[in-house]
């Protein structure tokens, strides 16, 4: 095998990705495998990586649009990857060369795991074998969009994951969760995970009612109904009992909806995916028992025990339909133009269907 490969790289922040043919082929270390990439899925954060260094800059506090010198450049993008195993690293015993896997790369700057290269590295605890009944593209809809709600529900909000011993004593049937952003992939997977845990009431703001109810939502509220109307509808359903809320899409101002829907007499918590600043707590009214705003980092590597337990169950969940893949479109070939077109659309705020690059 050659020592180099084709890859699409970010060589300068704020500039288009470019194709190179001399990118080093990474070798697997302990508890890792080398993968010949078949699908690399693009997501909104990839545009932020290309344009201002998210997950490329070594120091992201505070995040700015200045382009400092502490970036790991050049760098490869994408954290949804499917491929076939080509080499096993030391310590890998339950996988074989030729196995088809889906995995979530590390978000660490300089990662050798990202998908826009012909060969990449995957690590145990952040991958799953793909069942024969599931296509590469279906599997590739999972990593970036299912791990954040997994962390939000079963770590950030501290609802016991259904496979844990604590699940035996947790009253899922009488538990309610509010999901804001039901039209997003992270929102839809959040609904599916809540249903997987048999949460009794799953109230969703936004998204297609038929689809969300097929995923397990018990109530779906039109996000265009207006703030006061939406809040009133939530409170009509939950009364003063809501203590779990998950917001998949909103900046801080939009997070006020979920916070004001929380109970006044019981301490509640909001798990948010977009931690772009503090919430104006003066606009959160009547919370006599207090509330928490908790940030979510949807990384398998940052939550190794939870992620490993989940990824080990993913083949079964996919085969039984308890986890349903999301929508996607395909662009064929390792083309800089194709990738930049999608990332530019994210940058311009256009509606983008999740796009998979077929290498």
PAZANU-195066 format. One record per residue (C-alpha): residue number from 0; residue in three letters; chain; x, y, z. Coordinates in nm, 3 decimals, m for minus. Each point is the difference from the previous one (the first is absolute). Example, Ala and Ser with C-alpha at 12.3 -4.5 7.8 and 13.67 -1.06 7.14 Angstrom:
<zatis>
+-----+--------+--------+---------+---------+---------+
! num ! residu ! chaine !       X !       Y !       Z !
+-----+--------+--------+---------+---------+---------+
!   0 !    ala !      A !   1.230 !  m0.450 !   0.780 !
!   1 !    ser !      A !   0.137 !   0.344 !  m0.066 !
+-----+--------+--------+---------+---------+---------+
</zatis>
This chain:
<zatis>
+-----+--------+--------+---------+---------+---------+
! num ! residu ! chaine !       X !       Y !       Z !
+-----+--------+--------+---------+---------+---------+
!   0 !    unk !      A !   0.000 !   0.000 !   0.000 !
!   1 !    unk !      A !   0.114 !   0.354 !  m0.073 !
!   2 !    unk !      A !   0.096 !   0.215 !   0.297 !
!   3 !    unk !      A !  m0.209 !   0.294 !  m0.124 !
!   4 !    unk !      A !  m0.360 !   0.056 !  m0.107 !
!   5 !    unk !      A !  m0.247 !   0.255 !  m0.131 !
!   6 !    unk !      A !  m0.169 !   0.225 !   0.254 !
!   7 !    unk !      A !  m0.201 !   0.321 !   0.017 !
!   8 !    unk !      A !   0.167 !   0.237 !   0.241 !
!   9 !    unk !      A !  m0.044 !   0.335 !   0.169 !
!  10 !    unk !      A !   0.335 !   0.169 !  m0.055 !
!  11 !    unk !      A !  m0.108 !   0.352 !   0.098 !
!  12 !    unk !      A !  m0.293 !   0.104 !   0.217 !
!  13 !    unk !      A !  m0.271 !   0.182 !  m0.190 !
!  14 !    unk !      A !   0.107 !  m0.147 !  m0.335 !
!  15 !    unk !      A !  m0.151 !  m0.287 !  m0.204 !
!  16 !    unk !      A !   0.115 !  m0.356 !   0.063 !
!  17 !    unk !      A !   0.243 !  m0.130 !  m0.260 !
!  18 !    unk !      A !   0.092 !  m0.342 !  m0.137 !
!  19 !    unk !      A !   0.348 !  m0.140 !   0.060 !
!  20 !    unk !      A !   0.147 !  m0.334 !  m0.106 !
!  21 !    unk !      A !   0.293 !  m0.025 !   0.243 !
!  22 !    unk !      A !  m0.184 !  m0.021 !   0.332 !
!  23 !    unk !      A !   0.155 !  m0.258 !   0.238 !
!  24 !    unk !      A !  m0.192 !  m0.326 !   0.048 !
!  25 !    unk !      A !  m0.039 !  m0.044 !   0.378 !
!  26 !    unk !      A !   0.088 !  m0.325 !   0.175 !
!  27 !    unk !      A !  m0.219 !  m0.143 !   0.279 !
!  28 !    unk !      A !   0.125 !   0.005 !   0.356 !
!  29 !    unk !      A !  m0.117 !  m0.200 !   0.300 !
!  30 !    unk !      A !  m0.379 !  m0.055 !   0.000 !
!  31 !    unk !      A !  m0.027 !   0.159 !  m0.344 !
!  32 !    unk !      A !  m0.071 !  m0.118 !  m0.353 !
!  33 !    unk !      A !   0.088 !   0.142 !  m0.338 !
!  34 !    unk !      A !  m0.300 !   0.054 !  m0.228 !
!  35 !    unk !      A !  m0.037 !   0.047 !  m0.373 !
!  36 !    unk !      A !  m0.260 !   0.276 !   0.000 !
!  37 !    unk !      A !  m0.314 !  m0.047 !  m0.208 !
!  38 !    unk !      A !  m0.222 !   0.281 !   0.137 !
!  39 !    unk !      A !   0.085 !   0.328 !   0.173 !
!  40 !    unk !      A !  m0.297 !   0.201 !   0.123 !
!  41 !    unk !      A !  m0.002 !   0.379 !   0.011 !
!  42 !    unk !      A !  m0.163 !   0.196 !   0.283 !
!  43 !    unk !      A !  m0.036 !   0.369 !   0.094 !
!  44 !    unk !      A !   0.299 !  m0.010 !   0.236 !
!  45 !    unk !      A !   0.225 !  m0.089 !  m0.297 !
!  46 !    unk !      A !  m0.067 !   0.345 !  m0.144 !
!  47 !    unk !      A !   0.100 !   0.157 !   0.332 !
!  48 !    unk !      A !   0.316 !  m0.210 !  m0.005 !
!  49 !    unk !      A !   0.091 !   0.113 !  m0.351 !
!  50 !    unk !      A !  m0.084 !   0.365 !   0.051 !
!  51 !    unk !      A !   0.107 !   0.082 !   0.358 !
!  52 !    unk !      A !   0.176 !  m0.301 !   0.142 !
!  53 !    unk !      A !  m0.251 !  m0.189 !   0.213 !
!  54 !    unk !      A !   0.176 !  m0.327 !   0.102 !
!  55 !    unk !      A !   0.309 !   0.117 !  m0.190 !
!  56 !    unk !      A !   0.121 !   0.276 !   0.235 !
!  57 !    unk !      A !   0.175 !  m0.137 !   0.307 !
!  58 !    unk !      A !  m0.135 !   0.283 !   0.217 !
!  59 !    unk !      A !  m0.370 !   0.074 !  m0.043 !
!  60 !    unk !      A !  m0.059 !   0.215 !   0.307 !
!  61 !    unk !      A !  m0.124 !   0.237 !  m0.098 !
!  62 !    unk !      A !  m0.107 !  m0.100 !  m0.350 !
!  63 !    unk !      A !   0.060 !   0.290 !  m0.235 !
!  64 !    unk !      A !   0.012 !   0.051 !  m0.372 !
!  65 !    unk !      A !   0.359 !   0.116 !   0.022 !
!  66 !    unk !      A !   0.236 !  m0.251 !  m0.157 !
!  67 !    unk !      A !   0.279 !  m0.060 !   0.252 !
!  68 !    unk !      A !   0.315 !  m0.201 !  m0.050 !
!  69 !    unk !      A !  m0.101 !  m0.288 !   0.229 !
!  70 !    unk !      A !  m0.200 !  m0.192 !  m0.261 !
!  71 !    unk !      A !   0.077 !  m0.360 !  m0.100 !
!  72 !    unk !      A !   0.027 !   0.065 !  m0.371 !
!  73 !    unk !      A !  m0.031 !  m0.156 !  m0.243 !
!  74 !    unk !      A !  m0.298 !  m0.198 !   0.133 !
!  75 !    unk !      A !  m0.261 !  m0.249 !  m0.124 !
!  76 !    unk !      A !  m0.374 !   0.044 !   0.071 !
!  77 !    unk !      A !  m0.310 !  m0.212 !   0.076 !
!  78 !    unk !      A !  m0.103 !  m0.203 !   0.303 !
!  79 !    unk !      A !  m0.248 !  m0.241 !  m0.161 !
!  80 !    unk !      A !   0.201 !  m0.280 !  m0.158 !
!  81 !    unk !      A !  m0.075 !  m0.342 !  m0.147 !
!  82 !    unk !      A !   0.255 !  m0.236 !  m0.146 !
!  83 !    unk !      A !   0.151 !  m0.348 !  m0.013 !
!  84 !    unk !      A !   0.276 !  m0.105 !   0.235 !
!  85 !    unk !      A !   0.337 !  m0.045 !  m0.172 !
!  86 !    unk !      A !   0.233 !  m0.045 !   0.300 !
!  87 !    unk !      A !  m0.036 !  m0.092 !   0.368 !
!  88 !    unk !      A !   0.200 !   0.172 !   0.270 !
!  89 !    unk !      A !   0.131 !  m0.175 !   0.313 !
!  90 !    unk !      A !  m0.275 !  m0.102 !   0.241 !
!  91 !    unk !      A !  m0.278 !  m0.028 !  m0.258 !
!  92 !    unk !      A !  m0.155 !  m0.347 !   0.028 !
!  93 !    unk !      A !  m0.371 !   0.030 !  m0.082 !
!  94 !    unk !      A !   0.037 !   0.147 !  m0.351 !
!  95 !    unk !      A !   0.144 !  m0.134 !  m0.324 !
!  96 !    unk !      A !   0.154 !   0.142 !  m0.315 !
!  97 !    unk !      A !  m0.290 !   0.056 !  m0.242 !
!  98 !    unk !      A !  m0.259 !   0.084 !   0.267 !
!  99 !    unk !      A !  m0.225 !   0.293 !  m0.089 !
! 100 !    unk !      A !  m0.015 !   0.256 !   0.281 !
! 101 !    unk !      A !  m0.143 !   0.339 !   0.086 !
! 102 !    unk !      A !   0.186 !   0.219 !   0.247 !
! 103 !    unk !      A !   0.031 !   0.343 !   0.155 !
! 104 !    unk !      A !   0.347 !   0.154 !  m0.031 !
! 105 !    unk !      A !   0.157 !   0.196 !   0.280 !
! 106 !    unk !      A !  m0.057 !   0.375 !  m0.008 !
! 107 !    unk !      A !   0.353 !   0.062 !   0.126 !
! 108 !    unk !      A !   0.210 !   0.231 !  m0.221 !
! 109 !    unk !      A !   0.232 !  m0.201 !  m0.221 !
! 110 !    unk !      A !  m0.219 !  m0.312 !   0.009 !
! 111 !    unk !      A !   0.090 !  m0.269 !  m0.256 !
! 112 !    unk !      A !  m0.352 !  m0.138 !   0.015 !
! 113 !    unk !      A !  m0.201 !   0.244 !  m0.213 !
! 114 !    unk !      A !  m0.169 !  m0.115 !  m0.316 !
! 115 !    unk !      A !   0.105 !   0.209 !  m0.302 !
! 116 !    unk !      A !   0.298 !  m0.221 !  m0.074 !
! 117 !    unk !      A !   0.031 !  m0.339 !  m0.163 !
! 118 !    unk !      A !   0.126 !  m0.175 !   0.316 !
! 119 !    unk !      A !  m0.067 !   0.101 !   0.360 !
! 120 !    unk !      A !   0.018 !  m0.133 !   0.355 !
! 121 !    unk !      A !  m0.290 !  m0.112 !   0.220 !
! 122 !    unk !      A !   0.023 !  m0.090 !   0.368 !
! 123 !    unk !      A !  m0.176 !  m0.254 !   0.216 !
! 124 !    unk !      A !  m0.280 !   0.146 !   0.206 !
! 125 !    unk !      A !  m0.104 !   0.242 !  m0.275 !
! 126 !    unk !      A !  m0.097 !  m0.245 !  m0.274 !
! 127 !    unk !      A !  m0.250 !  m0.268 !  m0.093 !
! 128 !    unk !      A !  m0.017 !  m0.275 !  m0.258 !
! 129 !    unk !      A !  m0.273 !   0.070 !  m0.255 !
! 130 !    unk !      A !  m0.272 !  m0.266 !  m0.036 !
! 131 !    unk !      A !  m0.054 !  m0.143 !  m0.348 !
! 132 !    unk !      A !  m0.349 !   0.154 !  m0.007 !
! 133 !    unk !      A !   0.140 !   0.355 !   0.034 !
! 134 !    unk !      A !   0.173 !   0.191 !  m0.280 !
! 135 !    unk !      A !   0.320 !   0.200 !   0.038 !
! 136 !    unk !      A !  m0.197 !   0.323 !  m0.044 !
! 137 !    unk !      A !  m0.263 !  m0.094 !   0.256 !
! 138 !    unk !      A !   0.271 !  m0.076 !   0.255 !
! 139 !    unk !      A !   0.184 !   0.323 !  m0.079 !
! 140 !    unk !      A !  m0.299 !   0.207 !   0.118 !
! 141 !    unk !      A !   0.069 !  m0.102 !   0.361 !
! 142 !    unk !      A !   0.327 !   0.115 !   0.163 !
! 143 !    unk !      A !  m0.007 !   0.380 !   0.012 !
! 144 !    unk !      A !  m0.376 !   0.014 !   0.044 !
! 145 !    unk !      A !  m0.073 !  m0.281 !   0.244 !
! 146 !    unk !      A !   0.286 !   0.036 !   0.249 !
! 147 !    unk !      A !  m0.097 !   0.355 !   0.112 !
! 148 !    unk !      A !  m0.354 !  m0.101 !   0.104 !
! 149 !    unk !      A !   0.138 !  m0.321 !   0.150 !
! 150 !    unk !      A !   0.227 !   0.213 !   0.222 !
! 151 !    unk !      A !  m0.275 !   0.256 !   0.063 !
! 152 !    unk !      A !  m0.255 !  m0.252 !   0.124 !
! 153 !    unk !      A !   0.211 !  m0.260 !   0.173 !
! 154 !    unk !      A !   0.286 !   0.210 !   0.137 !
! 155 !    unk !      A !  m0.080 !   0.372 !   0.004 !
! 156 !    unk !      A !  m0.360 !  m0.042 !   0.122 !
! 157 !    unk !      A !   0.092 !  m0.311 !   0.200 !
! 158 !    unk !      A !  m0.287 !  m0.213 !  m0.121 !
! 159 !    unk !      A !   0.138 !  m0.355 !   0.044 !
! 160 !    unk !      A !   0.091 !  m0.167 !  m0.327 !
! 161 !    unk !      A !  m0.239 !  m0.295 !  m0.043 !
! 162 !    unk !      A !   0.280 !  m0.258 !   0.020 !
! 163 !    unk !      A !   0.131 !   0.120 !   0.338 !
! 164 !    unk !      A !  m0.090 !  m0.168 !   0.333 !
! 165 !    unk !      A !  m0.157 !   0.331 !   0.111 !
! 166 !    unk !      A !  m0.259 !  m0.039 !  m0.276 !
! 167 !    unk !      A !  m0.177 !  m0.269 !   0.202 !
! 168 !    unk !      A !  m0.108 !   0.256 !   0.260 !
! 169 !    unk !      A !  m0.063 !   0.299 !  m0.227 !
! 170 !    unk !      A !  m0.361 !   0.087 !  m0.083 !
! 171 !    unk !      A !   0.031 !   0.061 !  m0.374 !
! 172 !    unk !      A !  m0.374 !  m0.041 !  m0.057 !
! 173 !    unk !      A !  m0.078 !   0.304 !   0.217 !
! 174 !    unk !      A !   0.289 !   0.208 !  m0.132 !
! 175 !    unk !      A !  m0.045 !   0.289 !  m0.244 !
! 176 !    unk !      A !   0.260 !   0.154 !  m0.228 !
! 177 !    unk !      A !  m0.028 !   0.308 !  m0.219 !
! 178 !    unk !      A !   0.197 !  m0.006 !  m0.326 !
! 179 !    unk !      A !   0.041 !   0.333 !  m0.181 !
! 180 !    unk !      A !   0.113 !  m0.030 !  m0.361 !
! 181 !    unk !      A !  m0.194 !  m0.300 !  m0.125 !
! 182 !    unk !      A !   0.076 !   0.089 !  m0.359 !
! 183 !    unk !      A !   0.374 !  m0.050 !   0.052 !
! 184 !    unk !      A !   0.183 !  m0.332 !  m0.016 !
! 185 !    unk !      A !   0.124 !   0.043 !   0.357 !
! 186 !    unk !      A !  m0.357 !   0.070 !   0.109 !
! 187 !    unk !      A !  m0.142 !  m0.303 !  m0.181 !
! 188 !    unk !      A !   0.263 !  m0.232 !   0.141 !
! 189 !    unk !      A !  m0.074 !   0.146 !   0.344 !
! 190 !    unk !      A !  m0.362 !  m0.108 !  m0.041 !
! 191 !    unk !      A !   0.111 !  m0.348 !  m0.105 !
! 192 !    unk !      A !   0.229 !  m0.036 !   0.300 !
! 193 !    unk !      A !  m0.271 !   0.118 !   0.239 !
! 194 !    unk !      A !  m0.231 !  m0.261 !  m0.149 !
! 195 !    unk !      A !   0.276 !  m0.260 !   0.026 !
! 196 !    unk !      A !   0.000 !   0.068 !   0.373 !
! 197 !    unk !      A !  m0.383 !  m0.019 !   0.009 !
! 198 !    unk !      A !  m0.040 !   0.358 !   0.122 !
! 199 !    unk !      A !  m0.372 !   0.044 !   0.048 !
! 200 !    unk !      A !  m0.055 !   0.348 !  m0.144 !
! 201 !    unk !      A !   0.220 !   0.137 !  m0.276 !
! 202 !    unk !      A !  m0.106 !   0.353 !  m0.093 !
! 203 !    unk !      A !   0.161 !   0.143 !  m0.311 !
! 204 !    unk !      A !   0.007 !   0.354 !  m0.136 !
! 205 !    unk !      A !   0.052 !   0.018 !  m0.376 !
! 206 !    unk !      A !   0.028 !  m0.262 !  m0.270 !
! 207 !    unk !      A !  m0.229 !  m0.228 !  m0.196 !
! 208 !    unk !      A !  m0.274 !  m0.136 !   0.224 !
! 209 !    unk !      A !  m0.044 !  m0.331 !  m0.183 !
! 210 !    unk !      A !   0.371 !  m0.076 !  m0.004 !
! 211 !    unk !      A !   0.056 !   0.103 !   0.362 !
! 212 !    unk !      A !  m0.291 !  m0.207 !   0.126 !
! 213 !    unk !      A !   0.137 !  m0.299 !  m0.190 !
! 214 !    unk !      A !   0.322 !   0.056 !   0.196 !
! 215 !    unk !      A !  m0.188 !   0.004 !   0.331 !
! 216 !    unk !      A !  m0.111 !   0.358 !   0.064 !
! 217 !    unk !      A !  m0.324 !   0.020 !   0.197 !
! 218 !    unk !      A !  m0.064 !   0.370 !  m0.075 !
! 219 !    unk !      A !   0.128 !   0.218 !  m0.286 !
! 220 !    unk !      A !  m0.043 !   0.379 !   0.011 !
! 221 !    unk !      A !   0.033 !   0.227 !  m0.303 !
! 222 !    unk !      A !   0.310 !   0.215 !   0.047 !
! 223 !    unk !      A !  m0.168 !   0.282 !  m0.199 !
! 224 !    unk !      A !  m0.286 !   0.037 !   0.249 !
! 225 !    unk !      A !   0.173 !   0.284 !   0.190 !
! 226 !    unk !      A !   0.187 !   0.001 !   0.330 !
! 227 !    unk !      A !  m0.294 !   0.059 !   0.234 !
! 228 !    unk !      A !  m0.221 !  m0.254 !  m0.178 !
! 229 !    unk !      A !   0.271 !  m0.267 !  m0.003 !
! 230 !    unk !      A !   0.080 !   0.056 !   0.368 !
! 231 !    unk !      A !  m0.368 !  m0.018 !   0.091 !
! 232 !    unk !      A !  m0.043 !  m0.325 !  m0.195 !
! 233 !    unk !      A !   0.300 !  m0.154 !   0.175 !
! 234 !    unk !      A !  m0.129 !   0.102 !   0.341 !
! 235 !    unk !      A !  m0.346 !  m0.137 !  m0.084 !
! 236 !    unk !      A !   0.166 !  m0.340 !  m0.053 !
! 237 !    unk !      A !   0.256 !  m0.002 !   0.281 !
! 238 !    unk !      A !  m0.160 !   0.218 !   0.264 !
! 239 !    unk !      A !   0.275 !   0.081 !   0.249 !
! 240 !    unk !      A !   0.180 !  m0.334 !  m0.031 !
! 241 !    unk !      A !   0.263 !   0.053 !  m0.273 !
! 242 !    unk !      A !   0.357 !  m0.049 !   0.125 !
! 243 !    unk !      A !   0.175 !  m0.122 !  m0.318 !
! 244 !    unk !      A !   0.046 !   0.212 !  m0.313 !
! 245 !    unk !      A !   0.231 !  m0.044 !  m0.298 !
! 246 !    unk !      A !   0.055 !   0.275 !  m0.259 !
! 247 !    unk !      A !   0.168 !  m0.118 !  m0.320 !
! 248 !    unk !      A !  m0.001 !   0.321 !  m0.202 !
! 249 !    unk !      A !  m0.049 !   0.327 !   0.185 !
! 250 !    unk !      A !   0.248 !   0.273 !   0.088 !
! 251 !    unk !      A !  m0.032 !   0.144 !   0.353 !
! 252 !    unk !      A !  m0.302 !   0.221 !  m0.071 !
! 253 !    unk !      A !  m0.191 !  m0.296 !  m0.142 !
! 254 !    unk !      A !   0.084 !  m0.213 !   0.304 !
! 255 !    unk !      A !  m0.232 !   0.213 !   0.211 !
! 256 !    unk !      A !  m0.297 !  m0.202 !  m0.128 !
! 257 !    unk !      A !   0.118 !  m0.327 !   0.153 !
! 258 !    unk !      A !   0.117 !   0.171 !   0.320 !
! 259 !    unk !      A !  m0.333 !   0.170 !   0.056 !
! 260 !    unk !      A !  m0.179 !  m0.331 !  m0.062 !
! 261 !    unk !      A !   0.188 !  m0.162 !   0.289 !
! 262 !    unk !      A !  m0.170 !  m0.057 !   0.333 !
! 263 !    unk !      A !  m0.016 !   0.281 !   0.252 !
! 264 !    unk !      A !  m0.027 !  m0.229 !   0.302 !
! 265 !    unk !      A !   0.261 !  m0.261 !  m0.104 !
! 266 !    unk !      A !   0.353 !   0.073 !  m0.114 !
! 267 !    unk !      A !   0.032 !  m0.063 !  m0.372 !
! 268 !    unk !      A !   0.282 !  m0.005 !  m0.251 !
! 269 !    unk !      A !   0.053 !   0.093 !  m0.363 !
! 270 !    unk !      A !   0.260 !  m0.185 !  m0.207 !
! 271 !    unk !      A !   0.102 !   0.223 !  m0.291 !
! 272 !    unk !      A !   0.203 !  m0.078 !  m0.309 !
! 273 !    unk !      A !   0.085 !   0.360 !  m0.088 !
! 274 !    unk !      A !   0.190 !   0.161 !   0.292 !
! 275 !    unk !      A !   0.071 !   0.333 !  m0.169 !
! 276 !    unk !      A !  m0.047 !   0.210 !   0.311 !
! 277 !    unk !      A !  m0.189 !   0.042 !   0.323 !
! 278 !    unk !      A !  m0.376 !  m0.001 !   0.017 !
! 279 !    unk !      A !  m0.162 !   0.321 !   0.125 !
! 280 !    unk !      A !  m0.127 !  m0.147 !   0.326 !
! 281 !    unk !      A !  m0.208 !   0.310 !   0.069 !
! 282 !    unk !      A !  m0.235 !  m0.131 !  m0.272 !
! 283 !    unk !      A !  m0.042 !  m0.340 !   0.167 !
! 284 !    unk !      A !  m0.299 !   0.057 !   0.221 !
! 285 !    unk !      A !  m0.140 !  m0.160 !   0.311 !
! 286 !    unk !      A !   0.255 !  m0.278 !   0.056 !
! 287 !    unk !      A !  m0.027 !  m0.023 !   0.377 !
! 288 !    unk !      A !   0.195 !  m0.327 !   0.011 !
! 289 !    unk !      A !   0.269 !   0.123 !  m0.236 !
! 290 !    unk !      A !   0.126 !  m0.142 !  m0.327 !
! 291 !    unk !      A !   0.321 !  m0.104 !  m0.174 !
! 292 !    unk !      A !   0.125 !   0.079 !  m0.351 !
! 293 !    unk !      A !   0.240 !  m0.279 !  m0.096 !
! 294 !    unk !      A !   0.218 !  m0.007 !  m0.310 !
! 295 !    unk !      A !   0.033 !  m0.315 !  m0.209 !
! 296 !    unk !      A !   0.312 !  m0.116 !  m0.183 !
! 297 !    unk !      A !  m0.109 !  m0.288 !  m0.220 !
! 298 !    unk !      A !   0.328 !  m0.188 !  m0.023 !
! 299 !    unk !      A !   0.045 !  m0.374 !   0.045 !
! 300 !    unk !      A !   0.356 !   0.060 !   0.118 !
! 301 !    unk !      A !  m0.113 !   0.250 !   0.265 !
! 302 !    unk !      A !  m0.253 !  m0.250 !   0.139 !
! 303 !    unk !      A !   0.179 !  m0.332 !  m0.051 !
! 304 !    unk !      A !  m0.204 !  m0.227 !   0.227 !
! 305 !    unk !      A !  m0.340 !   0.122 !  m0.117 !
! 306 !    unk !      A !   0.108 !   0.001 !  m0.365 !
! 307 !    unk !      A !   0.156 !  m0.346 !   0.009 !
! 308 !    unk !      A !  m0.312 !  m0.150 !   0.157 !
! 309 !    unk !      A !  m0.215 !   0.167 !  m0.264 !
! 310 !    unk !      A !   0.215 !  m0.085 !  m0.304 !
! 311 !    unk !      A !   0.009 !  m0.365 !   0.107 !
! 312 !    unk !      A !  m0.381 !  m0.002 !  m0.023 !
! 313 !    unk !      A !  m0.034 !   0.198 !  m0.324 !
! 314 !    unk !      A !  m0.008 !  m0.305 !  m0.234 !
! 315 !    unk !      A !  m0.293 !  m0.145 !   0.196 !
! 316 !    unk !      A !  m0.182 !   0.333 !   0.018 !
! 317 !    unk !      A !   0.033 !   0.046 !  m0.377 !
! 318 !    unk !      A !  m0.106 !  m0.355 !  m0.083 !
! 319 !    unk !      A !  m0.308 !   0.020 !   0.223 !
! 320 !    unk !      A !  m0.097 !   0.348 !  m0.120 !
! 321 !    unk !      A !   0.035 !   0.158 !   0.343 !
! 322 !    unk !      A !   0.243 !   0.244 !  m0.160 !
! 323 !    unk !      A !  m0.109 !   0.125 !  m0.342 !
! 324 !    unk !      A !   0.250 !   0.171 !  m0.234 !
! 325 !    unk !      A !  m0.066 !   0.354 !  m0.117 !
! 326 !    unk !      A !  m0.030 !   0.163 !  m0.343 !
! 327 !    unk !      A !   0.305 !   0.065 !  m0.217 !
! 328 !    unk !      A !   0.115 !   0.083 !  m0.351 !
! 329 !    unk !      A !   0.312 !  m0.124 !  m0.178 !
! 330 !    unk !      A !   0.282 !   0.167 !  m0.188 !
! 331 !    unk !      A !   0.242 !  m0.238 !  m0.171 !
! 332 !    unk !      A !   0.375 !   0.038 !   0.001 !
! 333 !    unk !      A !   0.260 !   0.172 !   0.216 !
! 334 !    unk !      A !  m0.074 !   0.339 !  m0.154 !
! 335 !    unk !      A !   0.098 !   0.331 !   0.157 !
! 336 !    unk !      A !  m0.272 !   0.177 !  m0.199 !
! 337 !    unk !      A !  m0.271 !  m0.231 !   0.138 !
! 338 !    unk !      A !   0.111 !   0.042 !   0.359 !
! 339 !    unk !      A !   0.044 !   0.376 !  m0.023 !
! 340 !    unk !      A !  m0.344 !   0.035 !  m0.158 !
! 341 !    unk !      A !  m0.162 !  m0.168 !   0.300 !
! 342 !    unk !      A !   0.208 !   0.190 !   0.255 !
! 343 !    unk !      A !  m0.077 !   0.329 !  m0.175 !
! 344 !    unk !      A !  m0.372 !  m0.080 !   0.019 !
! 345 !    unk !      A !   0.031 !  m0.053 !   0.376 !
! 346 !    unk !      A !   0.192 !   0.328 !   0.027 !
! 347 !    unk !      A !  m0.274 !   0.186 !  m0.188 !
! 348 !    unk !      A !  m0.272 !  m0.143 !   0.222 !
! 349 !    unk !      A !  m0.165 !  m0.202 !  m0.274 !
! 350 !    unk !      A !  m0.205 !  m0.310 !   0.070 !
! 351 !    unk !      A !   0.233 !  m0.297 !  m0.053 !
! 352 !    unk !      A !  m0.085 !  m0.368 !  m0.001 !
! 353 !    unk !      A !   0.276 !  m0.201 !   0.165 !
! 354 !    unk !      A !   0.252 !  m0.068 !  m0.274 !
! 355 !    unk !      A !   0.218 !  m0.309 !  m0.035 !
! 356 !    unk !      A !   0.318 !   0.001 !  m0.204 !
! 357 !    unk !      A !   0.061 !  m0.336 !  m0.166 !
! 358 !    unk !      A !   0.372 !  m0.046 !  m0.028 !
+-----+--------+--------+---------+---------+---------+
</zatis>
